Amino acid sequence: MRQLTLAACLLASLAVSLAQITPVSNAALYPYGPGTADILDPAADDGTSGEQSLSTPFPFFGKTYNSLHVNTNGAISFGTAVTGFTTSAFPVNNNTVIAAFFTDIKTSYTPRAGYIYHRETTDAGVLARATTDIQTAFPADHGSFVANWVYIATWHEVGLKGATGDGNNLRNTFQLVLITNGCKSFVLFNYDQIQFLQGAISGGDGATGTGPNPAQVGINRGNGIYYTLHPYSRTTNLYNLPTWTDPAVPGPPGRWYRRTDQALIGNSPALVCPSGYTSRRGDKCLKLGNNPTYPISYPLAKSTCAGDGAELFIIRSQADTEWIIGKLTRYNRRHGKLRDVWIGLTDEDNEGTFVWDDGTALNVTGYAPWAEGTHEHNIGFRNCVFLNKRLSWLWYVQKCDGYRPYEEDNGAGRWEQDAGPNSYVCAKNAIPVEPDC
């Protein structure tokens, strides 16, 4: 009988507590708390919801997850719970998280300091709102997007760990909304109130909620490479999150939008090489073309690259030279078929004025590793530049076009010294990874 009475008292106390919670009314935040199907996590310090299975897999930075964790310290994590936090700026290894306000948060005070709610939903009204939000924010790229699943996690009036004095009254309210159509995915970072920047550890002040390590806001893939950060992350501007408007997309104050199926490096999608291109140099991918038997003319090499949406490789620095020579040397060691290699530089249009294949002029006072005697050799009909294998891959000039020794003279003339380049390097822009679906 005593146990039944105690249970009844606990339920009554919980009902009173829930009744006292008033979800905020905010244009950015989705409905949460009482009146929804939200799960309410227990009060905690460095806690987690435990693994939450998902009815629809969520695409995240090039991978897909069937579960997630909602963690006390202001983040949703994938793969495992993240009950701590890091003061190191993203990208970092581990911590595969979407961080709404990644700092030391504690709700297990007496009285309780905040509530953490979360749910997945396919409610028609929520899906319609999510669909409209994404279509409005990205009309050009995602104007036909239709959401079929949403996950909402809300940190309602949560407190800072180590609060003292007036710090016991400081509260933050924020929310993450994960949205997908089963292929593309997005997250909305929504903010209603920010009264503290960090917990009392890591140099923080428990009375003011300030310190040298303000909360982190962003996404971290956990591989030390892929990430994105809000411009206010780890700054005192975090106080202004509830009034901040995203300059890149239309939306209510207090909201930041991010696409999450594509991996990001800062604010740009991670890039990969197009099909057929394997070697990456900066934002360019390279492909070697060669004929092991006969020379290849510069116009043929250039048109072959152009037909593939590429250009002949452009060398801007000694680092570029060392990199491409390494590639050519390894290829030659394996196959032994390279002679000389065209690069995208010529003075065909104006004798003595060299121009790259992309239309930019050669910087005559900048990097230009000409072989000795090249300029004396560059008279009239020798207008195209190649890497001369016999001269340690230094730059040399040759006729842009010629004919093979067994052909009749067509006016172009024979290759001098039977030494026309037989290889070329096409360079093509790396591209964002797009989902296959």
N, C-alpha and C positions, 0 to 999 in steps of 0.2 A: 504493500500500500504506500509505503514511504517512497519507493522508487517511482511509482506512478505519479505521486504528487510532485516529486522533483522534476520528472519529465514534463509534466504539465506546466510547471513554472518556467522551465527553460523554453518551451514552445511559446508561452505567453510573452516572455522577455524578448524572444526573437521577433515575434509579431510586432511588438511595440517598436523595436529597433527599426524594422523594415518600414513601418508606417511613418517613422520620423524622417526617412530619406526622401528628399525631393529632387528628382533628376533635374538638371539644368535645362532651361529652354534656350536653345542656341541654334542659329541657322546652320552651323557647321556640324554639330553632333547629331548622330542617329539616336533613335529612342533606346533607352537602356533602363535597367533596374526594375523596380516594382511595376507590374503591368505588362512585362515582357516575359519571355521564356528564359531569361538570363540565369546562369549559374552564379551564385555568390560564393566567392572563395572565403575560407576562414581568415580571420585576422592573422597576420604573419609578419615576420622579420626575415628577410632573405628567403622568402617562400616561393612556391610555385603551385599552379593549378594541378600539376600532374599531367600526364600525357592525355591530350584530347584528340580522339580519333575523328577524322574528317570524312564526311559522306562523299565529298568531291575532292579529289587531290588538288593541292594548290601549287601552281608553277612558281618557282622562286629561283631567280638568278641562274637559270640553265638547268635546274633540277626540279623534281616534283616530289612533294611531301604528302603523306597520308595522315599526318598528325602534327600537332604543335603543342607548345607549352605557353601559358600566360604567366609571366613571372612578376613577383612583387615589385621588383626594381625597375618597372616602367618599360618592359620589352616583351615581345613575343619571340620565342626561339623555336628553331627547327632541329630535329635530330636528338636533342637532349634538353633538359631543363638548364637554364642559366640563372642560378640563384644569387650570384654575385653581380658585379659590374666592373667595367674597366675605365680608368681615367685616361688611357692611351687613345689617341685619335684614331678613328677608323682610317685605313683598313688594318685589321689585326688578325692574327691567326686565332682559331676557335671563335666562340661567341657568334654563332650563326643566328643573327637577330634582326628584327625590325624594332628599332629603339625609338619609342615615342618620347621618353624622358628618362634616359639611362643614368640613374644615380641611386644612392642609398635611401630607400623608402621603407617606412615601417608603419603598419596599420595596427599592430598588436599592443597598443597602449590601453590604459584604463582611465577614462573611457576610450573607446575605440577611435582610431584616427584614420577614418576613411574606409572605403569599400571598393573591391575590385570585382567587376561583373564581366561575363563573357558568354557568348553563344554563337553557334552557327545557325544560319537561317536560310530558308528558301521561300519565306513569306512573300507573296506577290507584291505587296506594297513596298517592302524593303528592296526587292529586286528592281522594281520600276524606278525607285529613287536612285539606286546605284547605277542603273543603266543611263538615266538622265544625267547624273553627275559626270560620268565618264564621257558621254557623247558631247556634253556641253563644254567640258574642259579640253577635249581633243577632237574637235569636229572634223578636221582634215584627215587625221590618221585613224581615228577610231569612231567615226560617225555612225557606223553600223553595229557597234559593239552592243551585245545584249547579255547582261549578267544572268547567271543561273545559280549563283551561290555567293553568300556573304558571311563573313565572320566579324563580329563586333566585340571588341574588348575595351572596357572603360575603367579608368582609374578615377574614382569619384572622391574628391576632397581628401586625398591621401596626405599623410604627414611625412616629415623627414626623420630619418634615424638620428638619434642623439639630440633630440630637441630639448632645449632648456629655456626657462623663462618665457618670453614672448614667442619663442620658436614653437612652443606647443600649440599655438593658434594658427600657424602658417599652413595653408592647404593648396594643393594643386589638383586640377581636374582636366583630364585629357583623354583621348580616345584613338584607337586604331580601328580602321574598317578595311578588311581584306575583301577584294572583289575579284571574281573570275568568271569566265564563260567556259572554263575547262581547257582553254588554250592560252589566251592572254590573261594577265593578272595585273592588278593595281592595288595600291594601298593609299588610303586617305589618313593623314595625320591631322586630327582635330583638337583644338585647344579652346578651353573656356576660361581657365584661371591659372595663373602661375604666380605663386607668392614666395617660393624658395627656389634656389638654384642648385643646391647640393645638400647632401647629408653632412653630419658633423665630422665624420672621419675624412681622411685625405685632406686634412688641413681646414675643414669646414668649421663654421661658427654655428653652434646649435641654437643660439638665440636669434640669429638673423637669417639663417639659411643661405649664407654666402660663403665664398671661399675661392681658392685658386683653381678648383677643378669643377666648373659648372657642368651640368648634365650634357650628355651627348644625345643628339637627335639625328637619326639617319638609319642606314641599312648597312649591314656588314655580312659578307658571304662567309667569312671564316677562313679564307685561304690566304689572307694577307695581300690580296690583289683587288678583288671586286668590292666596291662600296659606293655609297653616296652619302653626303652630309647636307643637312639644312644649313643655310648661310648663318643662322644664329647659333648653331651648335657650339657648345663650350664657351659661350660668351655671356655677358650680362644682358645682352639683347633678348635672351630667353624670356625675360619678363614681358616682352612685347609680342610673344607668339599669339595670344588671343586676338590681337588686332592686326597681325601681319596678313598681307594679301600676296598671293603668289603672282609675281610679275609675268610669269610665262604663260599662265592659263587663267581663264575666268573662274571665279568661285567665291564663296563667302569669306569674310575675314576669319582668321584663325585656322585656315586649312592649307595643307601642303599635299600636293599630288605626286605620286611616283609610280611609274610602271615597274613591275617586279618580276615578270617572266624573263626579261632580258637582263643579263648581267650588266652592271654599270661600273665604270671607272670614273669616279667623280660624278659629273653631270652628263657624261657621254656613254653611249652603249659600248660594251666591250666588242672588239672587232676580231674577225677571223678572215682567213684568206679565201678568195673565191675558188671554185673547183678548178683544178689544174695548176694552181699556184701554191707553192709550198713554203718558200722562204720568205720570212717577214723582216722588213726593215722599216721601223717607224710605222707609219700608216700605209706603207706600200708593201705589196706582195710581189714576188718575182718568179719568173719562169724562164728557163734557159731554152733557146732554140738553136739548133745547129744542123749542119749537113756534113757528115764525116768525110764526104768524098770531094765536094766541089765548093767553091766560094759562094757566098750569098751577098747580093748587092745591098747597099744601104736602103734604097727605096723599097726593096722586097722585105727587108727586115722591119722597116718602119710600118709598111702597110700591113704586115702580118700582125704586129702588135696592135695597130689601130683597129683592125678588124675584130680584135678580141676586147675592144674597149680599153686598151692599155697604151702605153707609150714606151719608147726605148728608155732604158735606165739612165737616170740623171745622177751624176756624182757631184755632191756639194762640199765634201770635206774629206780629210785624210781618213777619218773613221769609216766613211762610205767606201773608200778605196780598199782599205785593209779588209773590210767585211766581204766585199765582192771578190777580192783576190783569194781570200780563204775559201769561198765557195767554188771558184773556178779551179783552184789548185786541187781541192778534194775531188771534184768531178774528173779532172784530167788524170788524177792518180788511179781512179777506178776504171775510166773508160779510154783514156788516151786519145780522144778524138778532137780536142779543141786546138785550134790554131790561134787566130786572133779574134777579138770580140768587139762588135760594134757597140758604141754607146750613143746616146741621143744628142749629139753635138755636131753642128755643121756650119760652114760659112758659105753655103751655096748661093744665098741671096745677095750677099754683100761681102766680097773678098776681104778677108782679114777680120771681119766682125762675126764672131762665133755666137750662135744662138742655140739654146737647148730645145729639145723636142716639144716642151710645153710652152714655147714662145718667149721664155725669159732669156735675157742676154747673159753671156758668160761674164762674170766679174773679173776683169783683166788684172786687177790688183789682188784678187783673192786666190783661193786654192785652185791650182791648175798644174798638175804634174806632167808637163810636156817632156818627152824624150829629147835628148840633145839632137840638134839639127832639124827638128820638126818644122820650125818656122821657115828655114831655108828651103825645105822640101815642099812647103805649102805655097805652090805657085800655080795660079790659074785653075787647072782642072782637078787638083787634089783638094777636096773640100770637106770630106767626112772623117770623123775622128773615131779611132778604135783603140782598144787596149792591146798593146803589142806584146805578145807572149815572149818573143825573143829578146825584148828589151825590158824584162822584169815587169811587164804589164803597164809600162808608162804609156802616156797618150802619144799617138802618132796619127798622121793623116794619110789618106789613100783616096784614089778615085772612088766616087760614090757608086758608080756602076761600071760594069765590064762584062765580058762574055767568057764563057768557059773555053778552054784551049781547043776543044774539038769542033767548036762552032765556027761558022763563017763570020767574018767581020761585019757587024751591023752598024758601024759608025761609032759605037761606044768605045772601041779599042780594047786591047787585051789588058788583063790585070798585070800590073808591073811586077816583075820578078816572080810571077805566078803565086802571088802572096795575098790575094784577096781574103778578108776575114770570112770564116765559115760559121760564125756563131754570133748570137745577139742575146740580149737580156730584155725581156718585156717587164714593165712595172705597172701594176694595177692597184687601185685603191682597195684596202681591206674594207670589209663590209660588216654591219651589225649582224648578230646571230638572230635570225627570225625563226619563230616556232614552225615546225613542220605541219601543224594542224591548221 
